[in-house]
Amino acid sequence: MLPVVLTIAGSDPSGGAGIQADLKTFHQLRVFGTAAITLITVQNTTRVSRIQVLDPSLVSEQIDAILEDIPPNAIKTGSLGCENIVKSIASRSFDCPLIVDPVMVGNTLRFCWKPEL
């Protein structure tokens, strides 16, 4: 049985960061990845033009659904989006390690990598 990791982070439609990058990394490491999305971005490899933070209760419900059915062996955070989501996660007690990746600002530096299409 594969180990399970829950990522709690934002969505990057270009696939270079956030939930998409976490799930690809988990797959390469032979880890079953689950996800709770905190925010949605409009971005590509050169810019972030919009960020929509999800309601903290929706994020919390996503986490609860995963914990209820697919208990993770570890949890990783990424971009949480707002203070209330940070507080919600910080107030929880998890039965596994919590790895905090404090994403503060998105795309302040240009990506050095672009996928070969």
N, CA, C and O atoms as a Tinker XYZ file with bonds, in Angstrom:
   468  protein
     1  N      0.837000   -1.185000    0.000000    73     2
     2  CA     0.000000    0.000000    0.000000    64     1     3
     3  C      0.885000    1.252000    0.000000    63     2     4     5
     4  O      1.847000    1.347000    0.761000    81     3
     5  N      0.542000    2.198000   -0.860000    73     3     6
     6  CA     1.332000    3.425000   -0.961000    64     5     7
     7  C      1.087000    4.344000    0.228000    63     6     8     9
     8  O     -0.030000    4.400000    0.744000    81     7
     9  N      2.126000    5.072000    0.675000    73     7    10
    10  CA     1.889000    6.107000    1.672000    64     9    11
    11  C      1.045000    7.217000    1.060000    63    10    12    13
    12  O      1.074000    7.436000   -0.151000    81    11
    13  N      0.294000    7.913000    1.906000    73    11    14
    14  CA    -0.598000    8.988000    1.473000    64    13    15
    15  C     -0.087000   10.315000    2.013000    63    14    16    17
    16  O      0.276000   10.422000    3.185000    81    15
    17  N     -0.062000   11.332000    1.143000    73    15    18
    18  CA     0.274000   12.685000    1.576000    64    17    19
    19  C     -0.836000   13.618000    1.109000    63    18    20    21
    20  O     -1.267000   13.566000   -0.043000    81    19
    21  N     -1.288000   14.467000    2.016000    73    19    22
    22  CA    -2.280000   15.500000    1.711000    64    21    23
    23  C     -1.553000   16.817000    1.503000    63    22    24    25
    24  O     -0.791000   17.254000    2.366000    81    23
    25  N     -1.786000   17.450000    0.357000    73    23    26
    26  CA    -1.255000   18.790000    0.134000    64    25    27
    27  C     -2.402000   19.788000    0.272000    63    26    28    29
    28  O     -3.481000   19.592000   -0.286000    81    27
    29  N     -2.156000   20.842000    1.009000    73    27    30
    30  CA    -3.131000   21.916000    1.203000    64    29    31
    31  C     -2.494000   23.160000    0.593000    63    30    32    33
    32  O     -1.589000   23.750000    1.183000    81    31
    33  N     -2.965000   23.559000   -0.591000    73    31    34
    34  CA    -2.272000   24.616000   -1.321000    64    33    35
    35  C     -3.159000   25.194000   -2.418000    63    34    36    37
    36  O     -4.315000   24.804000   -2.583000    81    35
    37  N     -2.587000   26.126000   -3.154000    73    35    38
    38  CA    -3.281000   26.764000   -4.261000    64    37    39
    39  C     -3.108000   26.001000   -5.553000    63    38    40    41
    40  O     -2.273000   25.103000   -5.670000    81    39
    41  N     -3.926000   26.387000   -6.527000    73    39    42
    42  CA    -3.882000   25.759000   -7.843000    64    41    43
    43  C     -3.137000   26.655000   -8.830000    63    42    44    45
    44  O     -3.419000   27.849000   -8.932000    81    43
    45  N     -2.196000   26.075000   -9.545000    73    43    46
    46  CA    -1.433000   26.766000  -10.593000    64    45    47
    47  C     -1.733000   26.089000  -11.920000    63    46    48    49
    48  O     -1.233000   24.991000  -12.168000    81    47
    49  N     -2.541000   26.714000  -12.789000    73    47    50
    50  CA    -2.914000   26.055000  -14.034000    64    49    51
    51  C     -1.745000   25.753000  -14.964000    63    50    52    53
    52  O     -1.878000   24.915000  -15.857000    81    51
    53  N     -0.605000   26.411000  -14.780000    73    51    54
    54  CA     0.548000   26.117000  -15.637000    64    53    55
    55  C      1.269000   24.844000  -15.193000    63    54    56    57
    56  O      2.109000   24.321000  -15.926000    81    55
    57  N      0.947000   24.345000  -13.999000    73    55    58
    58  CA     1.515000   23.090000  -13.521000    64    57    59
    59  C      2.881000   23.200000  -12.885000    63    58    60    61
    60  O      3.453000   22.186000  -12.483000    81    59
    61  N      3.420000   24.397000  -12.784000    73    59    62
    62  CA     4.765000   24.559000  -12.252000    64    61    63
    63  C      4.849000   24.746000  -10.756000    63    62    64    65
    64  O      5.946000   24.750000  -10.196000    81    63
    65  N      3.708000   24.901000  -10.090000    73    63    66
    66  CA     3.700000   25.141000   -8.646000    64    65    67
    67  C      2.371000   24.640000   -8.078000    63    66    68    69
    68  O      1.526000   24.110000   -8.799000    81    67
    69  N      2.217000   24.821000   -6.789000    73    67    70
    70  CA     0.952000   24.523000   -6.147000    64    69    71
    71  C      0.569000   23.057000   -6.175000    63    70    72    73
    72  O      1.410000   22.162000   -6.265000    81    71
    73  N     -0.744000   22.851000   -6.095000    73    71    74
    74  CA    -1.309000   21.504000   -6.057000    64    73    75
    75  C     -0.788000   20.644000   -7.203000    63    74    76    77
    76  O     -0.402000   19.493000   -7.000000    81    75
    77  N     -0.779000   21.209000   -8.402000    73    75    78
    78  CA    -0.369000   20.421000   -9.571000    64    77    79
    79  C      1.063000   19.929000   -9.430000    63    78    80    81
    80  O      1.341000   18.760000   -9.696000    81    79
    81  N      1.966000   20.792000   -9.022000    73    79    82
    82  CA     3.372000   20.392000   -8.858000    64    81    83
    83  C      3.527000   19.396000   -7.711000    63    82    84    85
    84  O      4.294000   18.439000   -7.812000    81    83
    85  N      2.799000   19.626000   -6.623000    73    83    86
    86  CA     2.870000   18.693000   -5.488000    64    85    87
    87  C      2.434000   17.295000   -5.909000    63    86    88    89
    88  O      3.119000   16.316000   -5.612000    81    87
    89  N      1.293000   17.195000   -6.602000    73    87    90
    90  CA     0.791000   15.877000   -6.999000    64    89    91
    91  C      1.730000   15.173000   -7.967000    63    90    92    93
    92  O      1.894000   13.954000   -7.897000    81    91
    93  N      2.356000   15.939000   -8.880000    73    91    94
    94  CA     3.336000   15.325000   -9.792000    64    93    95
    95  C      4.547000   14.813000   -9.017000    63    94    96    97
    96  O      5.065000   13.734000   -9.307000    81    95
    97  N      4.992000   15.582000   -8.042000    73    95    98
    98  CA     6.130000   15.174000   -7.213000    64    97    99
    99  C      5.785000   13.921000   -6.407000    63    98   100   101
   100  O      6.574000   12.978000   -6.344000    81    99
   101  N      4.604000   13.920000   -5.795000    73    99   102
   102  CA     4.186000   12.749000   -5.025000    64   101   103
   103  C      4.182000   11.501000   -5.912000    63   102   104   105
   104  O      4.662000   10.442000   -5.509000    81   103
   105  N      3.640000   11.636000   -7.111000    73   103   106
   106  CA     3.576000   10.504000   -8.041000    64   105   107
   107  C      4.977000    9.972000   -8.352000    63   106   108   109
   108  O      5.200000    8.762000   -8.345000    81   107
   109  N      5.914000   10.874000   -8.624000    73   107   110
   110  CA     7.284000   10.459000   -8.929000    64   109   111
   111  C      7.937000    9.744000   -7.748000    63   110   112   113
   112  O      8.799000    8.884000   -7.933000    81   111
   113  N      7.523000   10.104000   -6.539000    73   111   114
   114  CA     8.084000    9.493000   -5.329000    64   113   115
   115  C      7.277000    8.282000   -4.856000    63   114   116   117
   116  O      7.510000    7.760000   -3.766000    81   115
   117  N      6.331000    7.843000   -5.681000    73   115   118
   118  CA     5.475000    6.696000   -5.387000    64   117   119
   119  C      4.684000    6.896000   -4.091000    63   118   120   121
   120  O      4.608000    6.019000   -3.230000    81   119
   121  N      4.103000    8.088000   -3.998000    73   119   122
   122  CA     3.247000    8.457000   -2.878000    64   121   123
   123  C      1.876000    8.790000   -3.446000    63   122   124   125
   124  O      1.782000    9.474000   -4.465000    81   123
   125  N      0.806000    8.315000   -2.801000    73   123   126
   126  CA    -0.544000    8.651000   -3.243000    64   125   127
   127  C     -0.878000   10.048000   -2.742000    63   126   128   129
   128  O     -0.888000   10.286000   -1.534000    81   127
   129  N     -1.147000   10.965000   -3.646000    73   127   130
   130  CA    -1.402000   12.352000   -3.294000    64   129   131
   131  C     -2.876000   12.677000   -3.227000    63   130   132   133
   132  O     -3.649000   12.308000   -4.111000    81   131
   133  N     -3.259000   13.375000   -2.163000    73   131   134
   134  CA    -4.600000   13.935000   -2.034000    64   133   135
   135  C     -4.431000   15.441000   -1.881000    63   134   136   137
   136  O     -3.336000   15.918000   -1.582000    81   135
   137  N     -5.518000   16.197000   -2.086000    73   135   138
   138  CA    -5.356000   17.648000   -2.109000    64   137   139
   139  C     -6.580000   18.384000   -1.588000    63   138   140   141
   140  O     -7.718000   17.967000   -1.804000    81   139
   141  N     -6.322000   19.483000   -0.902000    73   139   142
   142  CA    -7.343000   20.455000   -0.526000    64   141   143
   143  C     -6.890000   21.794000   -1.123000    63   142   144   145
   144  O     -5.805000   22.285000   -0.812000    81   143
   145  N     -7.715000   22.366000   -1.966000    73   143   146
   146  CA    -7.344000   23.597000   -2.673000    64   145   147
   147  C     -7.745000   24.818000   -1.843000    63   146   148   149
   148  O     -8.878000   24.919000   -1.374000    81   147
   149  N     -6.802000   25.740000   -1.670000    73   147   150
   150  CA    -7.027000   26.956000   -0.879000    64   149   151
   151  C     -7.333000   28.173000   -1.734000    63   150   152   153
   152  O     -8.050000   29.080000   -1.312000    81   151
   153  N     -6.778000   28.183000   -2.948000    73   151   154
   154  CA    -6.975000   29.322000   -3.834000    64   153   155
   155  C     -6.772000   28.894000   -5.273000    63   154   156   157
   156  O     -6.121000   27.890000   -5.562000    81   155
   157  N     -7.344000   29.678000   -6.163000    73   155   158
   158  CA    -7.208000   29.423000   -7.590000    64   157   159
   159  C     -6.513000   30.629000   -8.204000    63   158   160   161
   160  O     -6.846000   31.772000   -7.889000    81   159
   161  N     -5.554000   30.375000   -9.074000    73   159   162
   162  CA    -4.837000   31.464000   -9.722000    64   161   163
   163  C     -5.101000   31.478000  -11.222000    63   162   164   165
   164  O     -5.462000   30.468000  -11.827000    81   163
   165  N     -4.911000   32.638000  -11.784000    73   163   166
   166  CA    -4.813000   32.778000  -13.236000    64   165   167
   167  C     -3.353000   33.124000  -13.464000    63   166   168   169
   168  O     -2.917000   34.238000  -13.175000    81   167
   169  N     -2.599000   32.163000  -13.983000    73   167   170
   170  CA    -1.170000   32.388000  -14.161000    64   169   171
   171  C     -0.624000   31.483000  -15.244000    63   170   172   173
   172  O     -1.248000   30.505000  -15.655000    81   171
   173  N      0.554000   31.844000  -15.685000    73   171   174
   174  CA     1.313000   31.009000  -16.602000    64   173   175
   175  C      2.754000   31.047000  -16.127000    63   174   176   177
   176  O      2.989000   31.367000  -14.961000    81   175
   177  N      3.715000   30.742000  -16.957000    73   175   178
   178  CA     5.107000   30.699000  -16.501000    64   177   179
   179  C      5.724000   32.080000  -16.348000    63   178   180   181
   180  O      6.842000   32.190000  -15.844000    81   179
   181  N      5.037000   33.136000  -16.764000    73   179   182
   182  CA     5.620000   34.477000  -16.680000    64   181   183
   183  C      4.849000   35.455000  -15.804000    63   182   184   185
   184  O      5.375000   36.513000  -15.459000    81   183
   185  N      3.602000   35.120000  -15.431000    73   183   186
   186  CA     2.846000   36.096000  -14.648000    64   185   187
   187  C      1.720000   35.441000  -13.854000    63   186   188   189
   188  O      1.214000   34.376000  -14.209000    81   187
   189  N      1.350000   36.109000  -12.773000    73   187   190
   190  CA     0.138000   35.786000  -12.019000    64   189   191
   191  C     -0.768000   37.002000  -12.185000    63   190   192   193
   192  O     -0.415000   38.102000  -11.760000    81   191
   193  N     -1.932000   36.809000  -12.799000    73   191   194
   194  CA    -2.791000   37.966000  -13.044000    64   193   195
   195  C     -4.022000   38.031000  -12.139000    63   194   196   197
   196  O     -4.683000   39.066000  -12.052000    81   195
   197  N     -4.322000   36.925000  -11.472000    73   195   198
   198  CA    -5.482000   36.946000  -10.567000    64   197   199
   199  C     -5.372000   35.797000   -9.572000    63   198   200   201
   200  O     -4.901000   34.707000   -9.895000    81   199
   201  N     -5.823000   36.079000   -8.351000    73   199   202
   202  CA    -5.877000   35.064000   -7.303000    64   201   203
   203  C     -7.246000   35.151000   -6.645000    63   202   204   205
   204  O     -7.687000   36.229000   -6.247000    81   203
   205  N     -7.909000   34.017000   -6.534000    73   203   206
   206  CA    -9.195000   33.957000   -5.841000    64   205   207
   207  C     -9.054000   32.978000   -4.682000    63   206   208   209
   208  O     -8.920000   31.772000   -4.887000    81   207
   209  N     -9.085000   33.508000   -3.467000    73   207   210
   210  CA    -8.965000   32.673000   -2.277000    64   209   211
   211  C    -10.327000   32.051000   -1.989000    63   210   212   213
   212  O    -11.352000   32.732000   -2.026000    81   211
   213  N    -10.325000   30.757000   -1.703000    73   211   214
   214  CA   -11.571000   30.066000   -1.382000    64   213   215
   215  C    -11.994000   30.354000    0.054000    63   214   216   217
   216  O    -11.171000   30.727000    0.891000    81   215
   217  N    -13.262000   30.181000    0.325000    73   215   218
   218  CA   -13.799000   30.381000    1.663000    64   217   219
   219  C    -13.126000   29.400000    2.623000    63   218   220   221
   220  O    -13.032000   28.212000    2.318000    81   219
   221  N    -12.659000   29.878000    3.776000    73   219   222
   222  CA   -11.980000   28.993000    4.727000    64   221   223
   223  C    -12.804000   27.768000    5.125000    63   222   224   225
   224  O    -12.243000   26.698000    5.364000    81   223
   225  N    -14.127000   27.914000    5.200000    73   223   226
   226  CA   -14.952000   26.752000    5.566000    64   225   227
   227  C    -14.922000   25.691000    4.469000    63   226   228   229
   228  O    -14.988000   24.498000    4.766000    81   227
   229  N    -14.823000   26.107000    3.205000    73   227   230
   230  CA   -14.727000   25.155000    2.102000    64   229   231
   231  C    -13.400000   24.396000    2.163000    63   230   232   233
   232  O    -13.353000   23.189000    1.927000    81   231
   233  N    -12.330000   25.115000    2.482000    73   231   234
   234  CA   -11.015000   24.479000    2.624000    64   233   235
   235  C    -11.057000   23.467000    3.770000    63   234   236   237
   236  O    -10.571000   22.344000    3.638000    81   235
   237  N    -11.637000   23.875000    4.882000    73   235   238
   238  CA   -11.734000   23.007000    6.047000    64   237   239
   239  C    -12.554000   21.757000    5.741000    63   238   240   241
   240  O    -12.201000   20.663000    6.181000    81   239
   241  N    -13.641000   21.909000    4.992000    73   239   242
   242  CA   -14.470000   20.760000    4.621000    64   241   243
   243  C    -13.715000   19.798000    3.701000    63   242   244   245
   244  O    -13.885000   18.583000    3.806000    81   243
   245  N    -12.883000   20.332000    2.802000    73   243   246
   246  CA   -12.072000   19.469000    1.949000    64   245   247
   247  C    -11.123000   18.625000    2.801000    63   246   248   249
   248  O    -10.992000   17.417000    2.602000    81   247
   249  N    -10.465000   19.290000    3.755000    73   247   250
   250  CA    -9.530000   18.592000    4.643000    64   249   251
   251  C    -10.261000   17.513000    5.440000    63   250   252   253
   252  O     -9.782000   16.384000    5.544000    81   251
   253  N    -11.419000   17.860000    6.002000    73   251   254
   254  CA   -12.196000   16.902000    6.784000    64   253   255
   255  C    -12.566000   15.674000    5.955000    63   254   256   257
   256  O    -12.482000   14.543000    6.434000    81   255
   257  N    -12.977000   15.909000    4.701000    73   255   258
   258  CA   -13.375000   14.796000    3.829000    64   257   259
   259  C    -12.213000   13.832000    3.594000    63   258   260   261
   260  O    -12.396000   12.615000    3.607000    81   259
   261  N    -11.022000   14.382000    3.381000    73   259   262
   262  CA    -9.847000   13.529000    3.169000    64   261   263
   263  C     -9.484000   12.785000    4.452000    63   262   264   265
   264  O     -9.247000   11.577000    4.425000    81   263
   265  N     -9.441000   13.503000    5.574000    73   263   266
   266  CA    -9.066000   12.875000    6.840000    64   265   267
   267  C    -10.029000   11.748000    7.219000    63   266   268   269
   268  O     -9.619000   10.747000    7.806000    81   267
   269  N    -11.302000   11.914000    6.882000    73   267   270
   270  CA   -12.327000   10.923000    7.208000    64   269   271
   271  C    -12.137000    9.620000    6.429000    63   270   272   273
   272  O    -12.383000    8.534000    6.954000    81   271
   273  N    -11.702000    9.738000    5.183000    73   271   274
   274  CA   -11.703000    8.584000    4.291000    64   273   275
   275  C    -10.316000    8.062000    3.910000    63   274   276   277
   276  O    -10.134000    6.858000    3.729000    81   275
   277  N     -9.350000    8.955000    3.791000    73   275   278
   278  CA    -8.009000    8.581000    3.316000    64   277   279
   279  C     -6.971000    9.216000    4.250000    63   278   280   281
   280  O     -6.318000   10.189000    3.872000    81   279
   281  N     -6.816000    8.685000    5.448000    73   279   282
   282  CA    -5.905000    9.313000    6.421000    64   281   283
   283  C     -4.480000    9.411000    5.867000    63   282   284   285
   284  O     -3.909000    8.404000    5.449000    81   283
   285  N     -3.908000   10.613000    5.861000    73   283   286
   286  CA    -2.558000   10.779000    5.324000    64   285   287
   287  C     -1.477000   10.375000    6.314000    63   286   288   289
   288  O     -1.674000   10.392000    7.529000    81   287
   289  N     -0.317000   10.009000    5.747000    73   287   290
   290  CA     0.870000    9.746000    6.554000    64   289   291
   291  C      1.637000   11.029000    6.819000    63   290   292   293
   292  O      2.470000   11.090000    7.723000    81   291
   293  N      1.352000   12.057000    6.025000    73   291   294
   294  CA     1.954000   13.384000    6.190000    64   293   295
   295  C      1.054000   14.403000    5.499000    63   294   296   297
   296  O      0.273000   14.067000    4.609000    81   295
   297  N      1.184000   15.659000    5.931000    73   295   298
   298  CA     0.442000   16.758000    5.325000    64   297   299
   299  C      1.433000   17.859000    4.997000    63   298   300   301
   300  O      2.294000   18.194000    5.811000    81   299
   301  N      1.308000   18.426000    3.792000    73   299   302
   302  CA     2.181000   19.512000    3.347000    64   301   303
   303  C      1.319000   20.715000    3.001000    63   302   304   305
   304  O      0.307000   20.580000    2.312000    81   303
   305  N      1.708000   21.877000    3.468000    73   303   306
   306  CA     1.003000   23.091000    3.071000    64   305   307
   307  C      1.817000   23.853000    2.032000    63   306   308   309
   308  O      3.038000   23.719000    1.941000    81   307
   309  N      1.113000   24.643000    1.268000    73   307   310
   310  CA     1.724000   25.562000    0.310000    64   309   311
   311  C      1.095000   26.913000    0.520000    63   310   312   313
   312  O      0.997000   27.378000    1.655000    81   311
   313  N      0.671000   27.547000   -0.535000    73   311   314
   314  CA     0.032000   28.850000   -0.441000    64   313   315
   315  C     -1.349000   28.694000    0.197000    63   314   316   317
   316  O     -2.223000   28.029000   -0.359000    81   315
   317  N     -1.538000   29.305000    1.360000    73   315   318
   318  CA    -2.801000   29.160000    2.078000    64   317   319
   319  C     -3.780000   30.289000    1.774000    63   318   320   321
   320  O     -4.986000   30.119000    1.952000    81   319
   321  N     -3.293000   31.417000    1.326000    73   319   322
   322  CA    -4.173000   32.445000    0.790000    64   321   323
   323  C     -4.645000   33.532000    1.724000    63   322   324   325
   324  O     -4.733000   34.690000    1.316000    81   323
   325  N     -4.956000   33.196000    2.977000    73   323   326
   326  CA    -5.434000   34.243000    3.888000    64   325   327
   327  C     -5.212000   33.814000    5.337000    63   326   328   329
   328  O     -4.982000   32.643000    5.639000    81   327
   329  N     -5.289000   34.789000    6.201000    73   327   330
   330  CA    -5.044000   34.571000    7.623000    64   329   331
   331  C     -6.018000   33.556000    8.229000    63   330   332   333
   332  O     -5.624000   32.743000    9.065000    81   331
   333  N     -7.278000   33.601000    7.814000    73   331   334
   334  CA    -8.261000   32.682000    8.394000    64   333   335
   335  C     -7.991000   31.233000    8.031000    63   334   336   337
   336  O     -8.248000   30.342000    8.840000    81   335
   337  N     -7.480000   30.976000    6.837000    73   335   338
   338  CA    -7.110000   29.601000    6.473000    64   337   339
   339  C     -5.887000   29.166000    7.271000    63   338   340   341
   340  O     -5.824000   28.029000    7.739000    81   339
   341  N     -4.923000   30.056000    7.427000    73   339   342
   342  CA    -3.739000   29.746000    8.240000    64   341   343
   343  C     -4.165000   29.398000    9.660000    63   342   344   345
   344  O     -3.719000   28.392000   10.212000    81   343
   345  N     -5.023000   30.222000   10.255000    73   343   346
   346  CA    -5.483000   29.978000   11.627000    64   345   347
   347  C     -6.258000   28.668000   11.738000    63   346   348   349
   348  O     -6.117000   27.937000   12.718000    81   347
   349  N     -7.072000   28.380000   10.734000    73   347   350
   350  CA    -7.854000   27.143000   10.738000    64   349   351
   351  C     -6.947000   25.919000   10.755000    63   350   352   353
   352  O     -7.193000   24.975000   11.506000    81   351
   353  N     -5.919000   25.929000    9.947000    73   351   354
   354  CA    -4.993000   24.791000    9.894000    64   353   355
   355  C     -4.144000   24.730000   11.156000    63   354   356   357
   356  O     -3.910000   23.651000   11.700000    81   355
   357  N     -3.683000   25.891000   11.623000    73   355   358
   358  CA    -2.841000   25.937000   12.824000    64   357   359
   359  C     -3.591000   25.471000   14.070000    63   358   360   361
   360  O     -2.973000   24.981000   15.016000    81   359
   361  N     -4.907000   25.617000   14.080000    73   359   362
   362  CA    -5.690000   25.236000   15.254000    64   361   363
   363  C     -6.013000   23.739000   15.298000    63   362   364   365
   364  O     -6.520000   23.240000   16.303000    81   363
   365  N     -5.723000   23.040000   14.223000    73   363   366
   366  CA    -6.026000   21.604000   14.154000    64   365   367
   367  C     -4.922000   20.768000   14.796000    63   366   368   369
   368  O     -3.771000   21.191000   14.905000    81   367
   369  N     -5.312000   19.582000   15.211000    73   367   370
   370  CA    -4.356000   18.600000   15.690000    64   369   371
   371  C     -4.368000   17.447000   14.696000    63   370   372   373
   372  O     -5.388000   16.776000   14.539000    81   371
   373  N     -3.258000   17.215000   14.032000    73   371   374
   374  CA    -3.170000   16.144000   13.037000    64   373   375
   375  C     -2.446000   14.941000   13.639000    63   374   376   377
   376  O     -1.601000   15.087000   14.522000    81   375
   377  N     -2.792000   13.755000   13.148000    73   375   378
   378  CA    -2.180000   12.516000   13.615000    64   377   379
   379  C     -0.974000   12.112000   12.772000    63   378   380   381
   380  O     -0.602000   10.940000   12.724000    81   379
   381  N     -0.367000   13.096000   12.110000    73   379   382
   382  CA     0.788000   12.828000   11.255000    64   381   383
   383  C      1.615000   14.112000   11.178000    63   382   384   385
   384  O      1.157000   15.172000   11.604000    81   383
   385  N      2.825000   14.020000   10.639000    73   383   386
   386  CA     3.648000   15.224000   10.504000    64   385   387
   387  C      3.004000   16.260000    9.579000    63   386   388   389
   388  O      2.375000   15.916000    8.578000    81   387
   389  N      3.177000   17.534000    9.938000    73   387   390
   390  CA     2.732000   18.664000    9.119000    64   389   391
   391  C      3.977000   19.396000    8.622000    63   390   392   393
   392  O      4.759000   19.923000    9.414000    81   391
   393  N      4.147000   19.420000    7.312000    73   391   394
   394  CA     5.289000   20.092000    6.696000    64   393   395
   395  C      4.791000   21.425000    6.158000    63   394   396   397
   396  O      3.905000   21.459000    5.304000    81   395
   397  N      5.352000   22.518000    6.653000    73   395   398
   398  CA     4.890000   23.854000    6.287000    64   397   399
   399  C      5.845000   24.464000    5.272000    63   398   400   401
   400  O      7.035000   24.631000    5.540000    81   399
   401  N      5.306000   24.791000    4.106000    73   399   402
   402  CA     6.039000   25.478000    3.037000    64   401   403
   403  C      5.426000   26.874000    2.948000    63   402   404   405
   404  O      4.428000   27.064000    2.253000    81   403
   405  N      6.008000   27.850000    3.640000    73   403   406
   406  CA     5.364000   29.163000    3.750000    64   405   407
   407  C      5.463000   30.001000    2.471000    63   406   408   409
   408  O      6.347000   30.847000    2.335000    81   407
   409  N      4.547000   29.752000    1.548000    73   407   410
   410  CA     4.507000   30.529000    0.310000    64   409   411
   411  C      3.919000   31.894000    0.643000    63   410   412   413
   412  O      2.773000   31.996000    1.081000    81   411
   413  N      4.710000   32.940000    0.433000    73   411   414
   414  CA     4.275000   34.288000    0.782000    64   413   415
   415  C      3.884000   35.117000   -0.431000    63   414   416   417
   416  O      2.942000   35.908000   -0.373000    81   415
   417  N      4.605000   34.935000   -1.525000    73   415   418
   418  CA     4.368000   35.724000   -2.738000    64   417   419
   419  C      4.538000   34.801000   -3.931000    63   418   420   421
   420  O      5.461000   33.986000   -3.962000    81   419
   421  N      3.656000   34.923000   -4.912000    73   419   422
   422  CA     3.747000   34.083000   -6.093000    64   421   423
   423  C      4.393000   34.798000   -7.265000    63   422   424   425
   424  O      4.106000   35.963000   -7.540000    81   423
   425  N      5.264000   34.085000   -7.945000    73   423   426
   426  CA     5.856000   34.524000   -9.206000    64   425   427
   427  C      6.565000   35.878000   -9.131000    63   426   428   429
   428  O      6.439000   36.694000  -10.043000    81   427
   429  N      7.310000   36.119000   -8.049000    73   427   430
   430  CA     8.105000   37.344000   -7.993000    64   429   431
   431  C      9.351000   37.208000   -8.854000    63   430   432   433
   432  O      9.917000   38.205000   -9.303000    81   431
   433  N      9.771000   35.983000   -9.079000    73   431   434
   434  CA    10.882000   35.710000   -9.988000    64   433   435
   435  C     10.335000   34.934000  -11.167000    63   434   436   437
   436  O      9.411000   34.137000  -11.006000    81   435
   437  N     10.872000   35.146000  -12.311000    73   435   438
   438  CA    10.414000   34.414000  -13.491000    64   437   439
   439  C     10.829000   32.949000  -13.368000    63   438   440   441
   440  O     11.885000   32.635000  -12.819000    81   439
   441  N      9.992000   32.070000  -13.881000    73   439   442
   442  CA    10.343000   30.649000  -13.904000    64   441   443
   443  C     11.580000   30.483000  -14.780000    63   442   444   445
   444  O     11.726000   31.140000  -15.811000    81   443
   445  N     12.452000   29.603000  -14.351000    73   443   446
   446  CA    13.638000   29.282000  -15.154000    64   445   447
   447  C     13.352000   28.098000  -16.060000    63   446   448   449
   448  O     14.131000   27.810000  -16.969000    81   447
   449  N     12.253000   27.414000  -15.823000    73   447   450
   450  CA    11.932000   26.198000  -16.558000    64   449   451
   451  C     10.597000   26.378000  -17.261000    63   450   452   453
   452  O      9.646000   26.906000  -16.684000    81   451
   453  N     10.535000   25.948000  -18.477000    73   451   454
   454  CA     9.272000   25.875000  -19.226000    64   453   455
   455  C      9.181000   24.473000  -19.800000    63   454   456   457
   456  O     10.161000   23.942000  -20.322000    81   455
   457  N      7.995000   23.874000  -19.703000    73   455   458
   458  CA     7.871000   22.511000  -20.222000    64   457   459
   459  C      8.060000   22.464000  -21.731000    63   458   460   461
   460  O      7.671000   23.373000  -22.464000    81   459
   461  N      8.664000   21.387000  -22.154000    73   459   462
   462  CA     8.795000   21.150000  -23.599000    64   461   463
   463  C      7.447000   20.661000  -24.093000    63   462   464   465
   464  O      6.976000   19.608000  -23.664000    81   463
   465  N      6.830000   21.398000  -24.974000    73   463   466
   466  CA     5.506000   21.008000  -25.470000    64   465   467
   467  C      5.590000   20.309000  -26.798000    63   466   468
   468  O      4.565000   19.915000  -27.355000    81   467
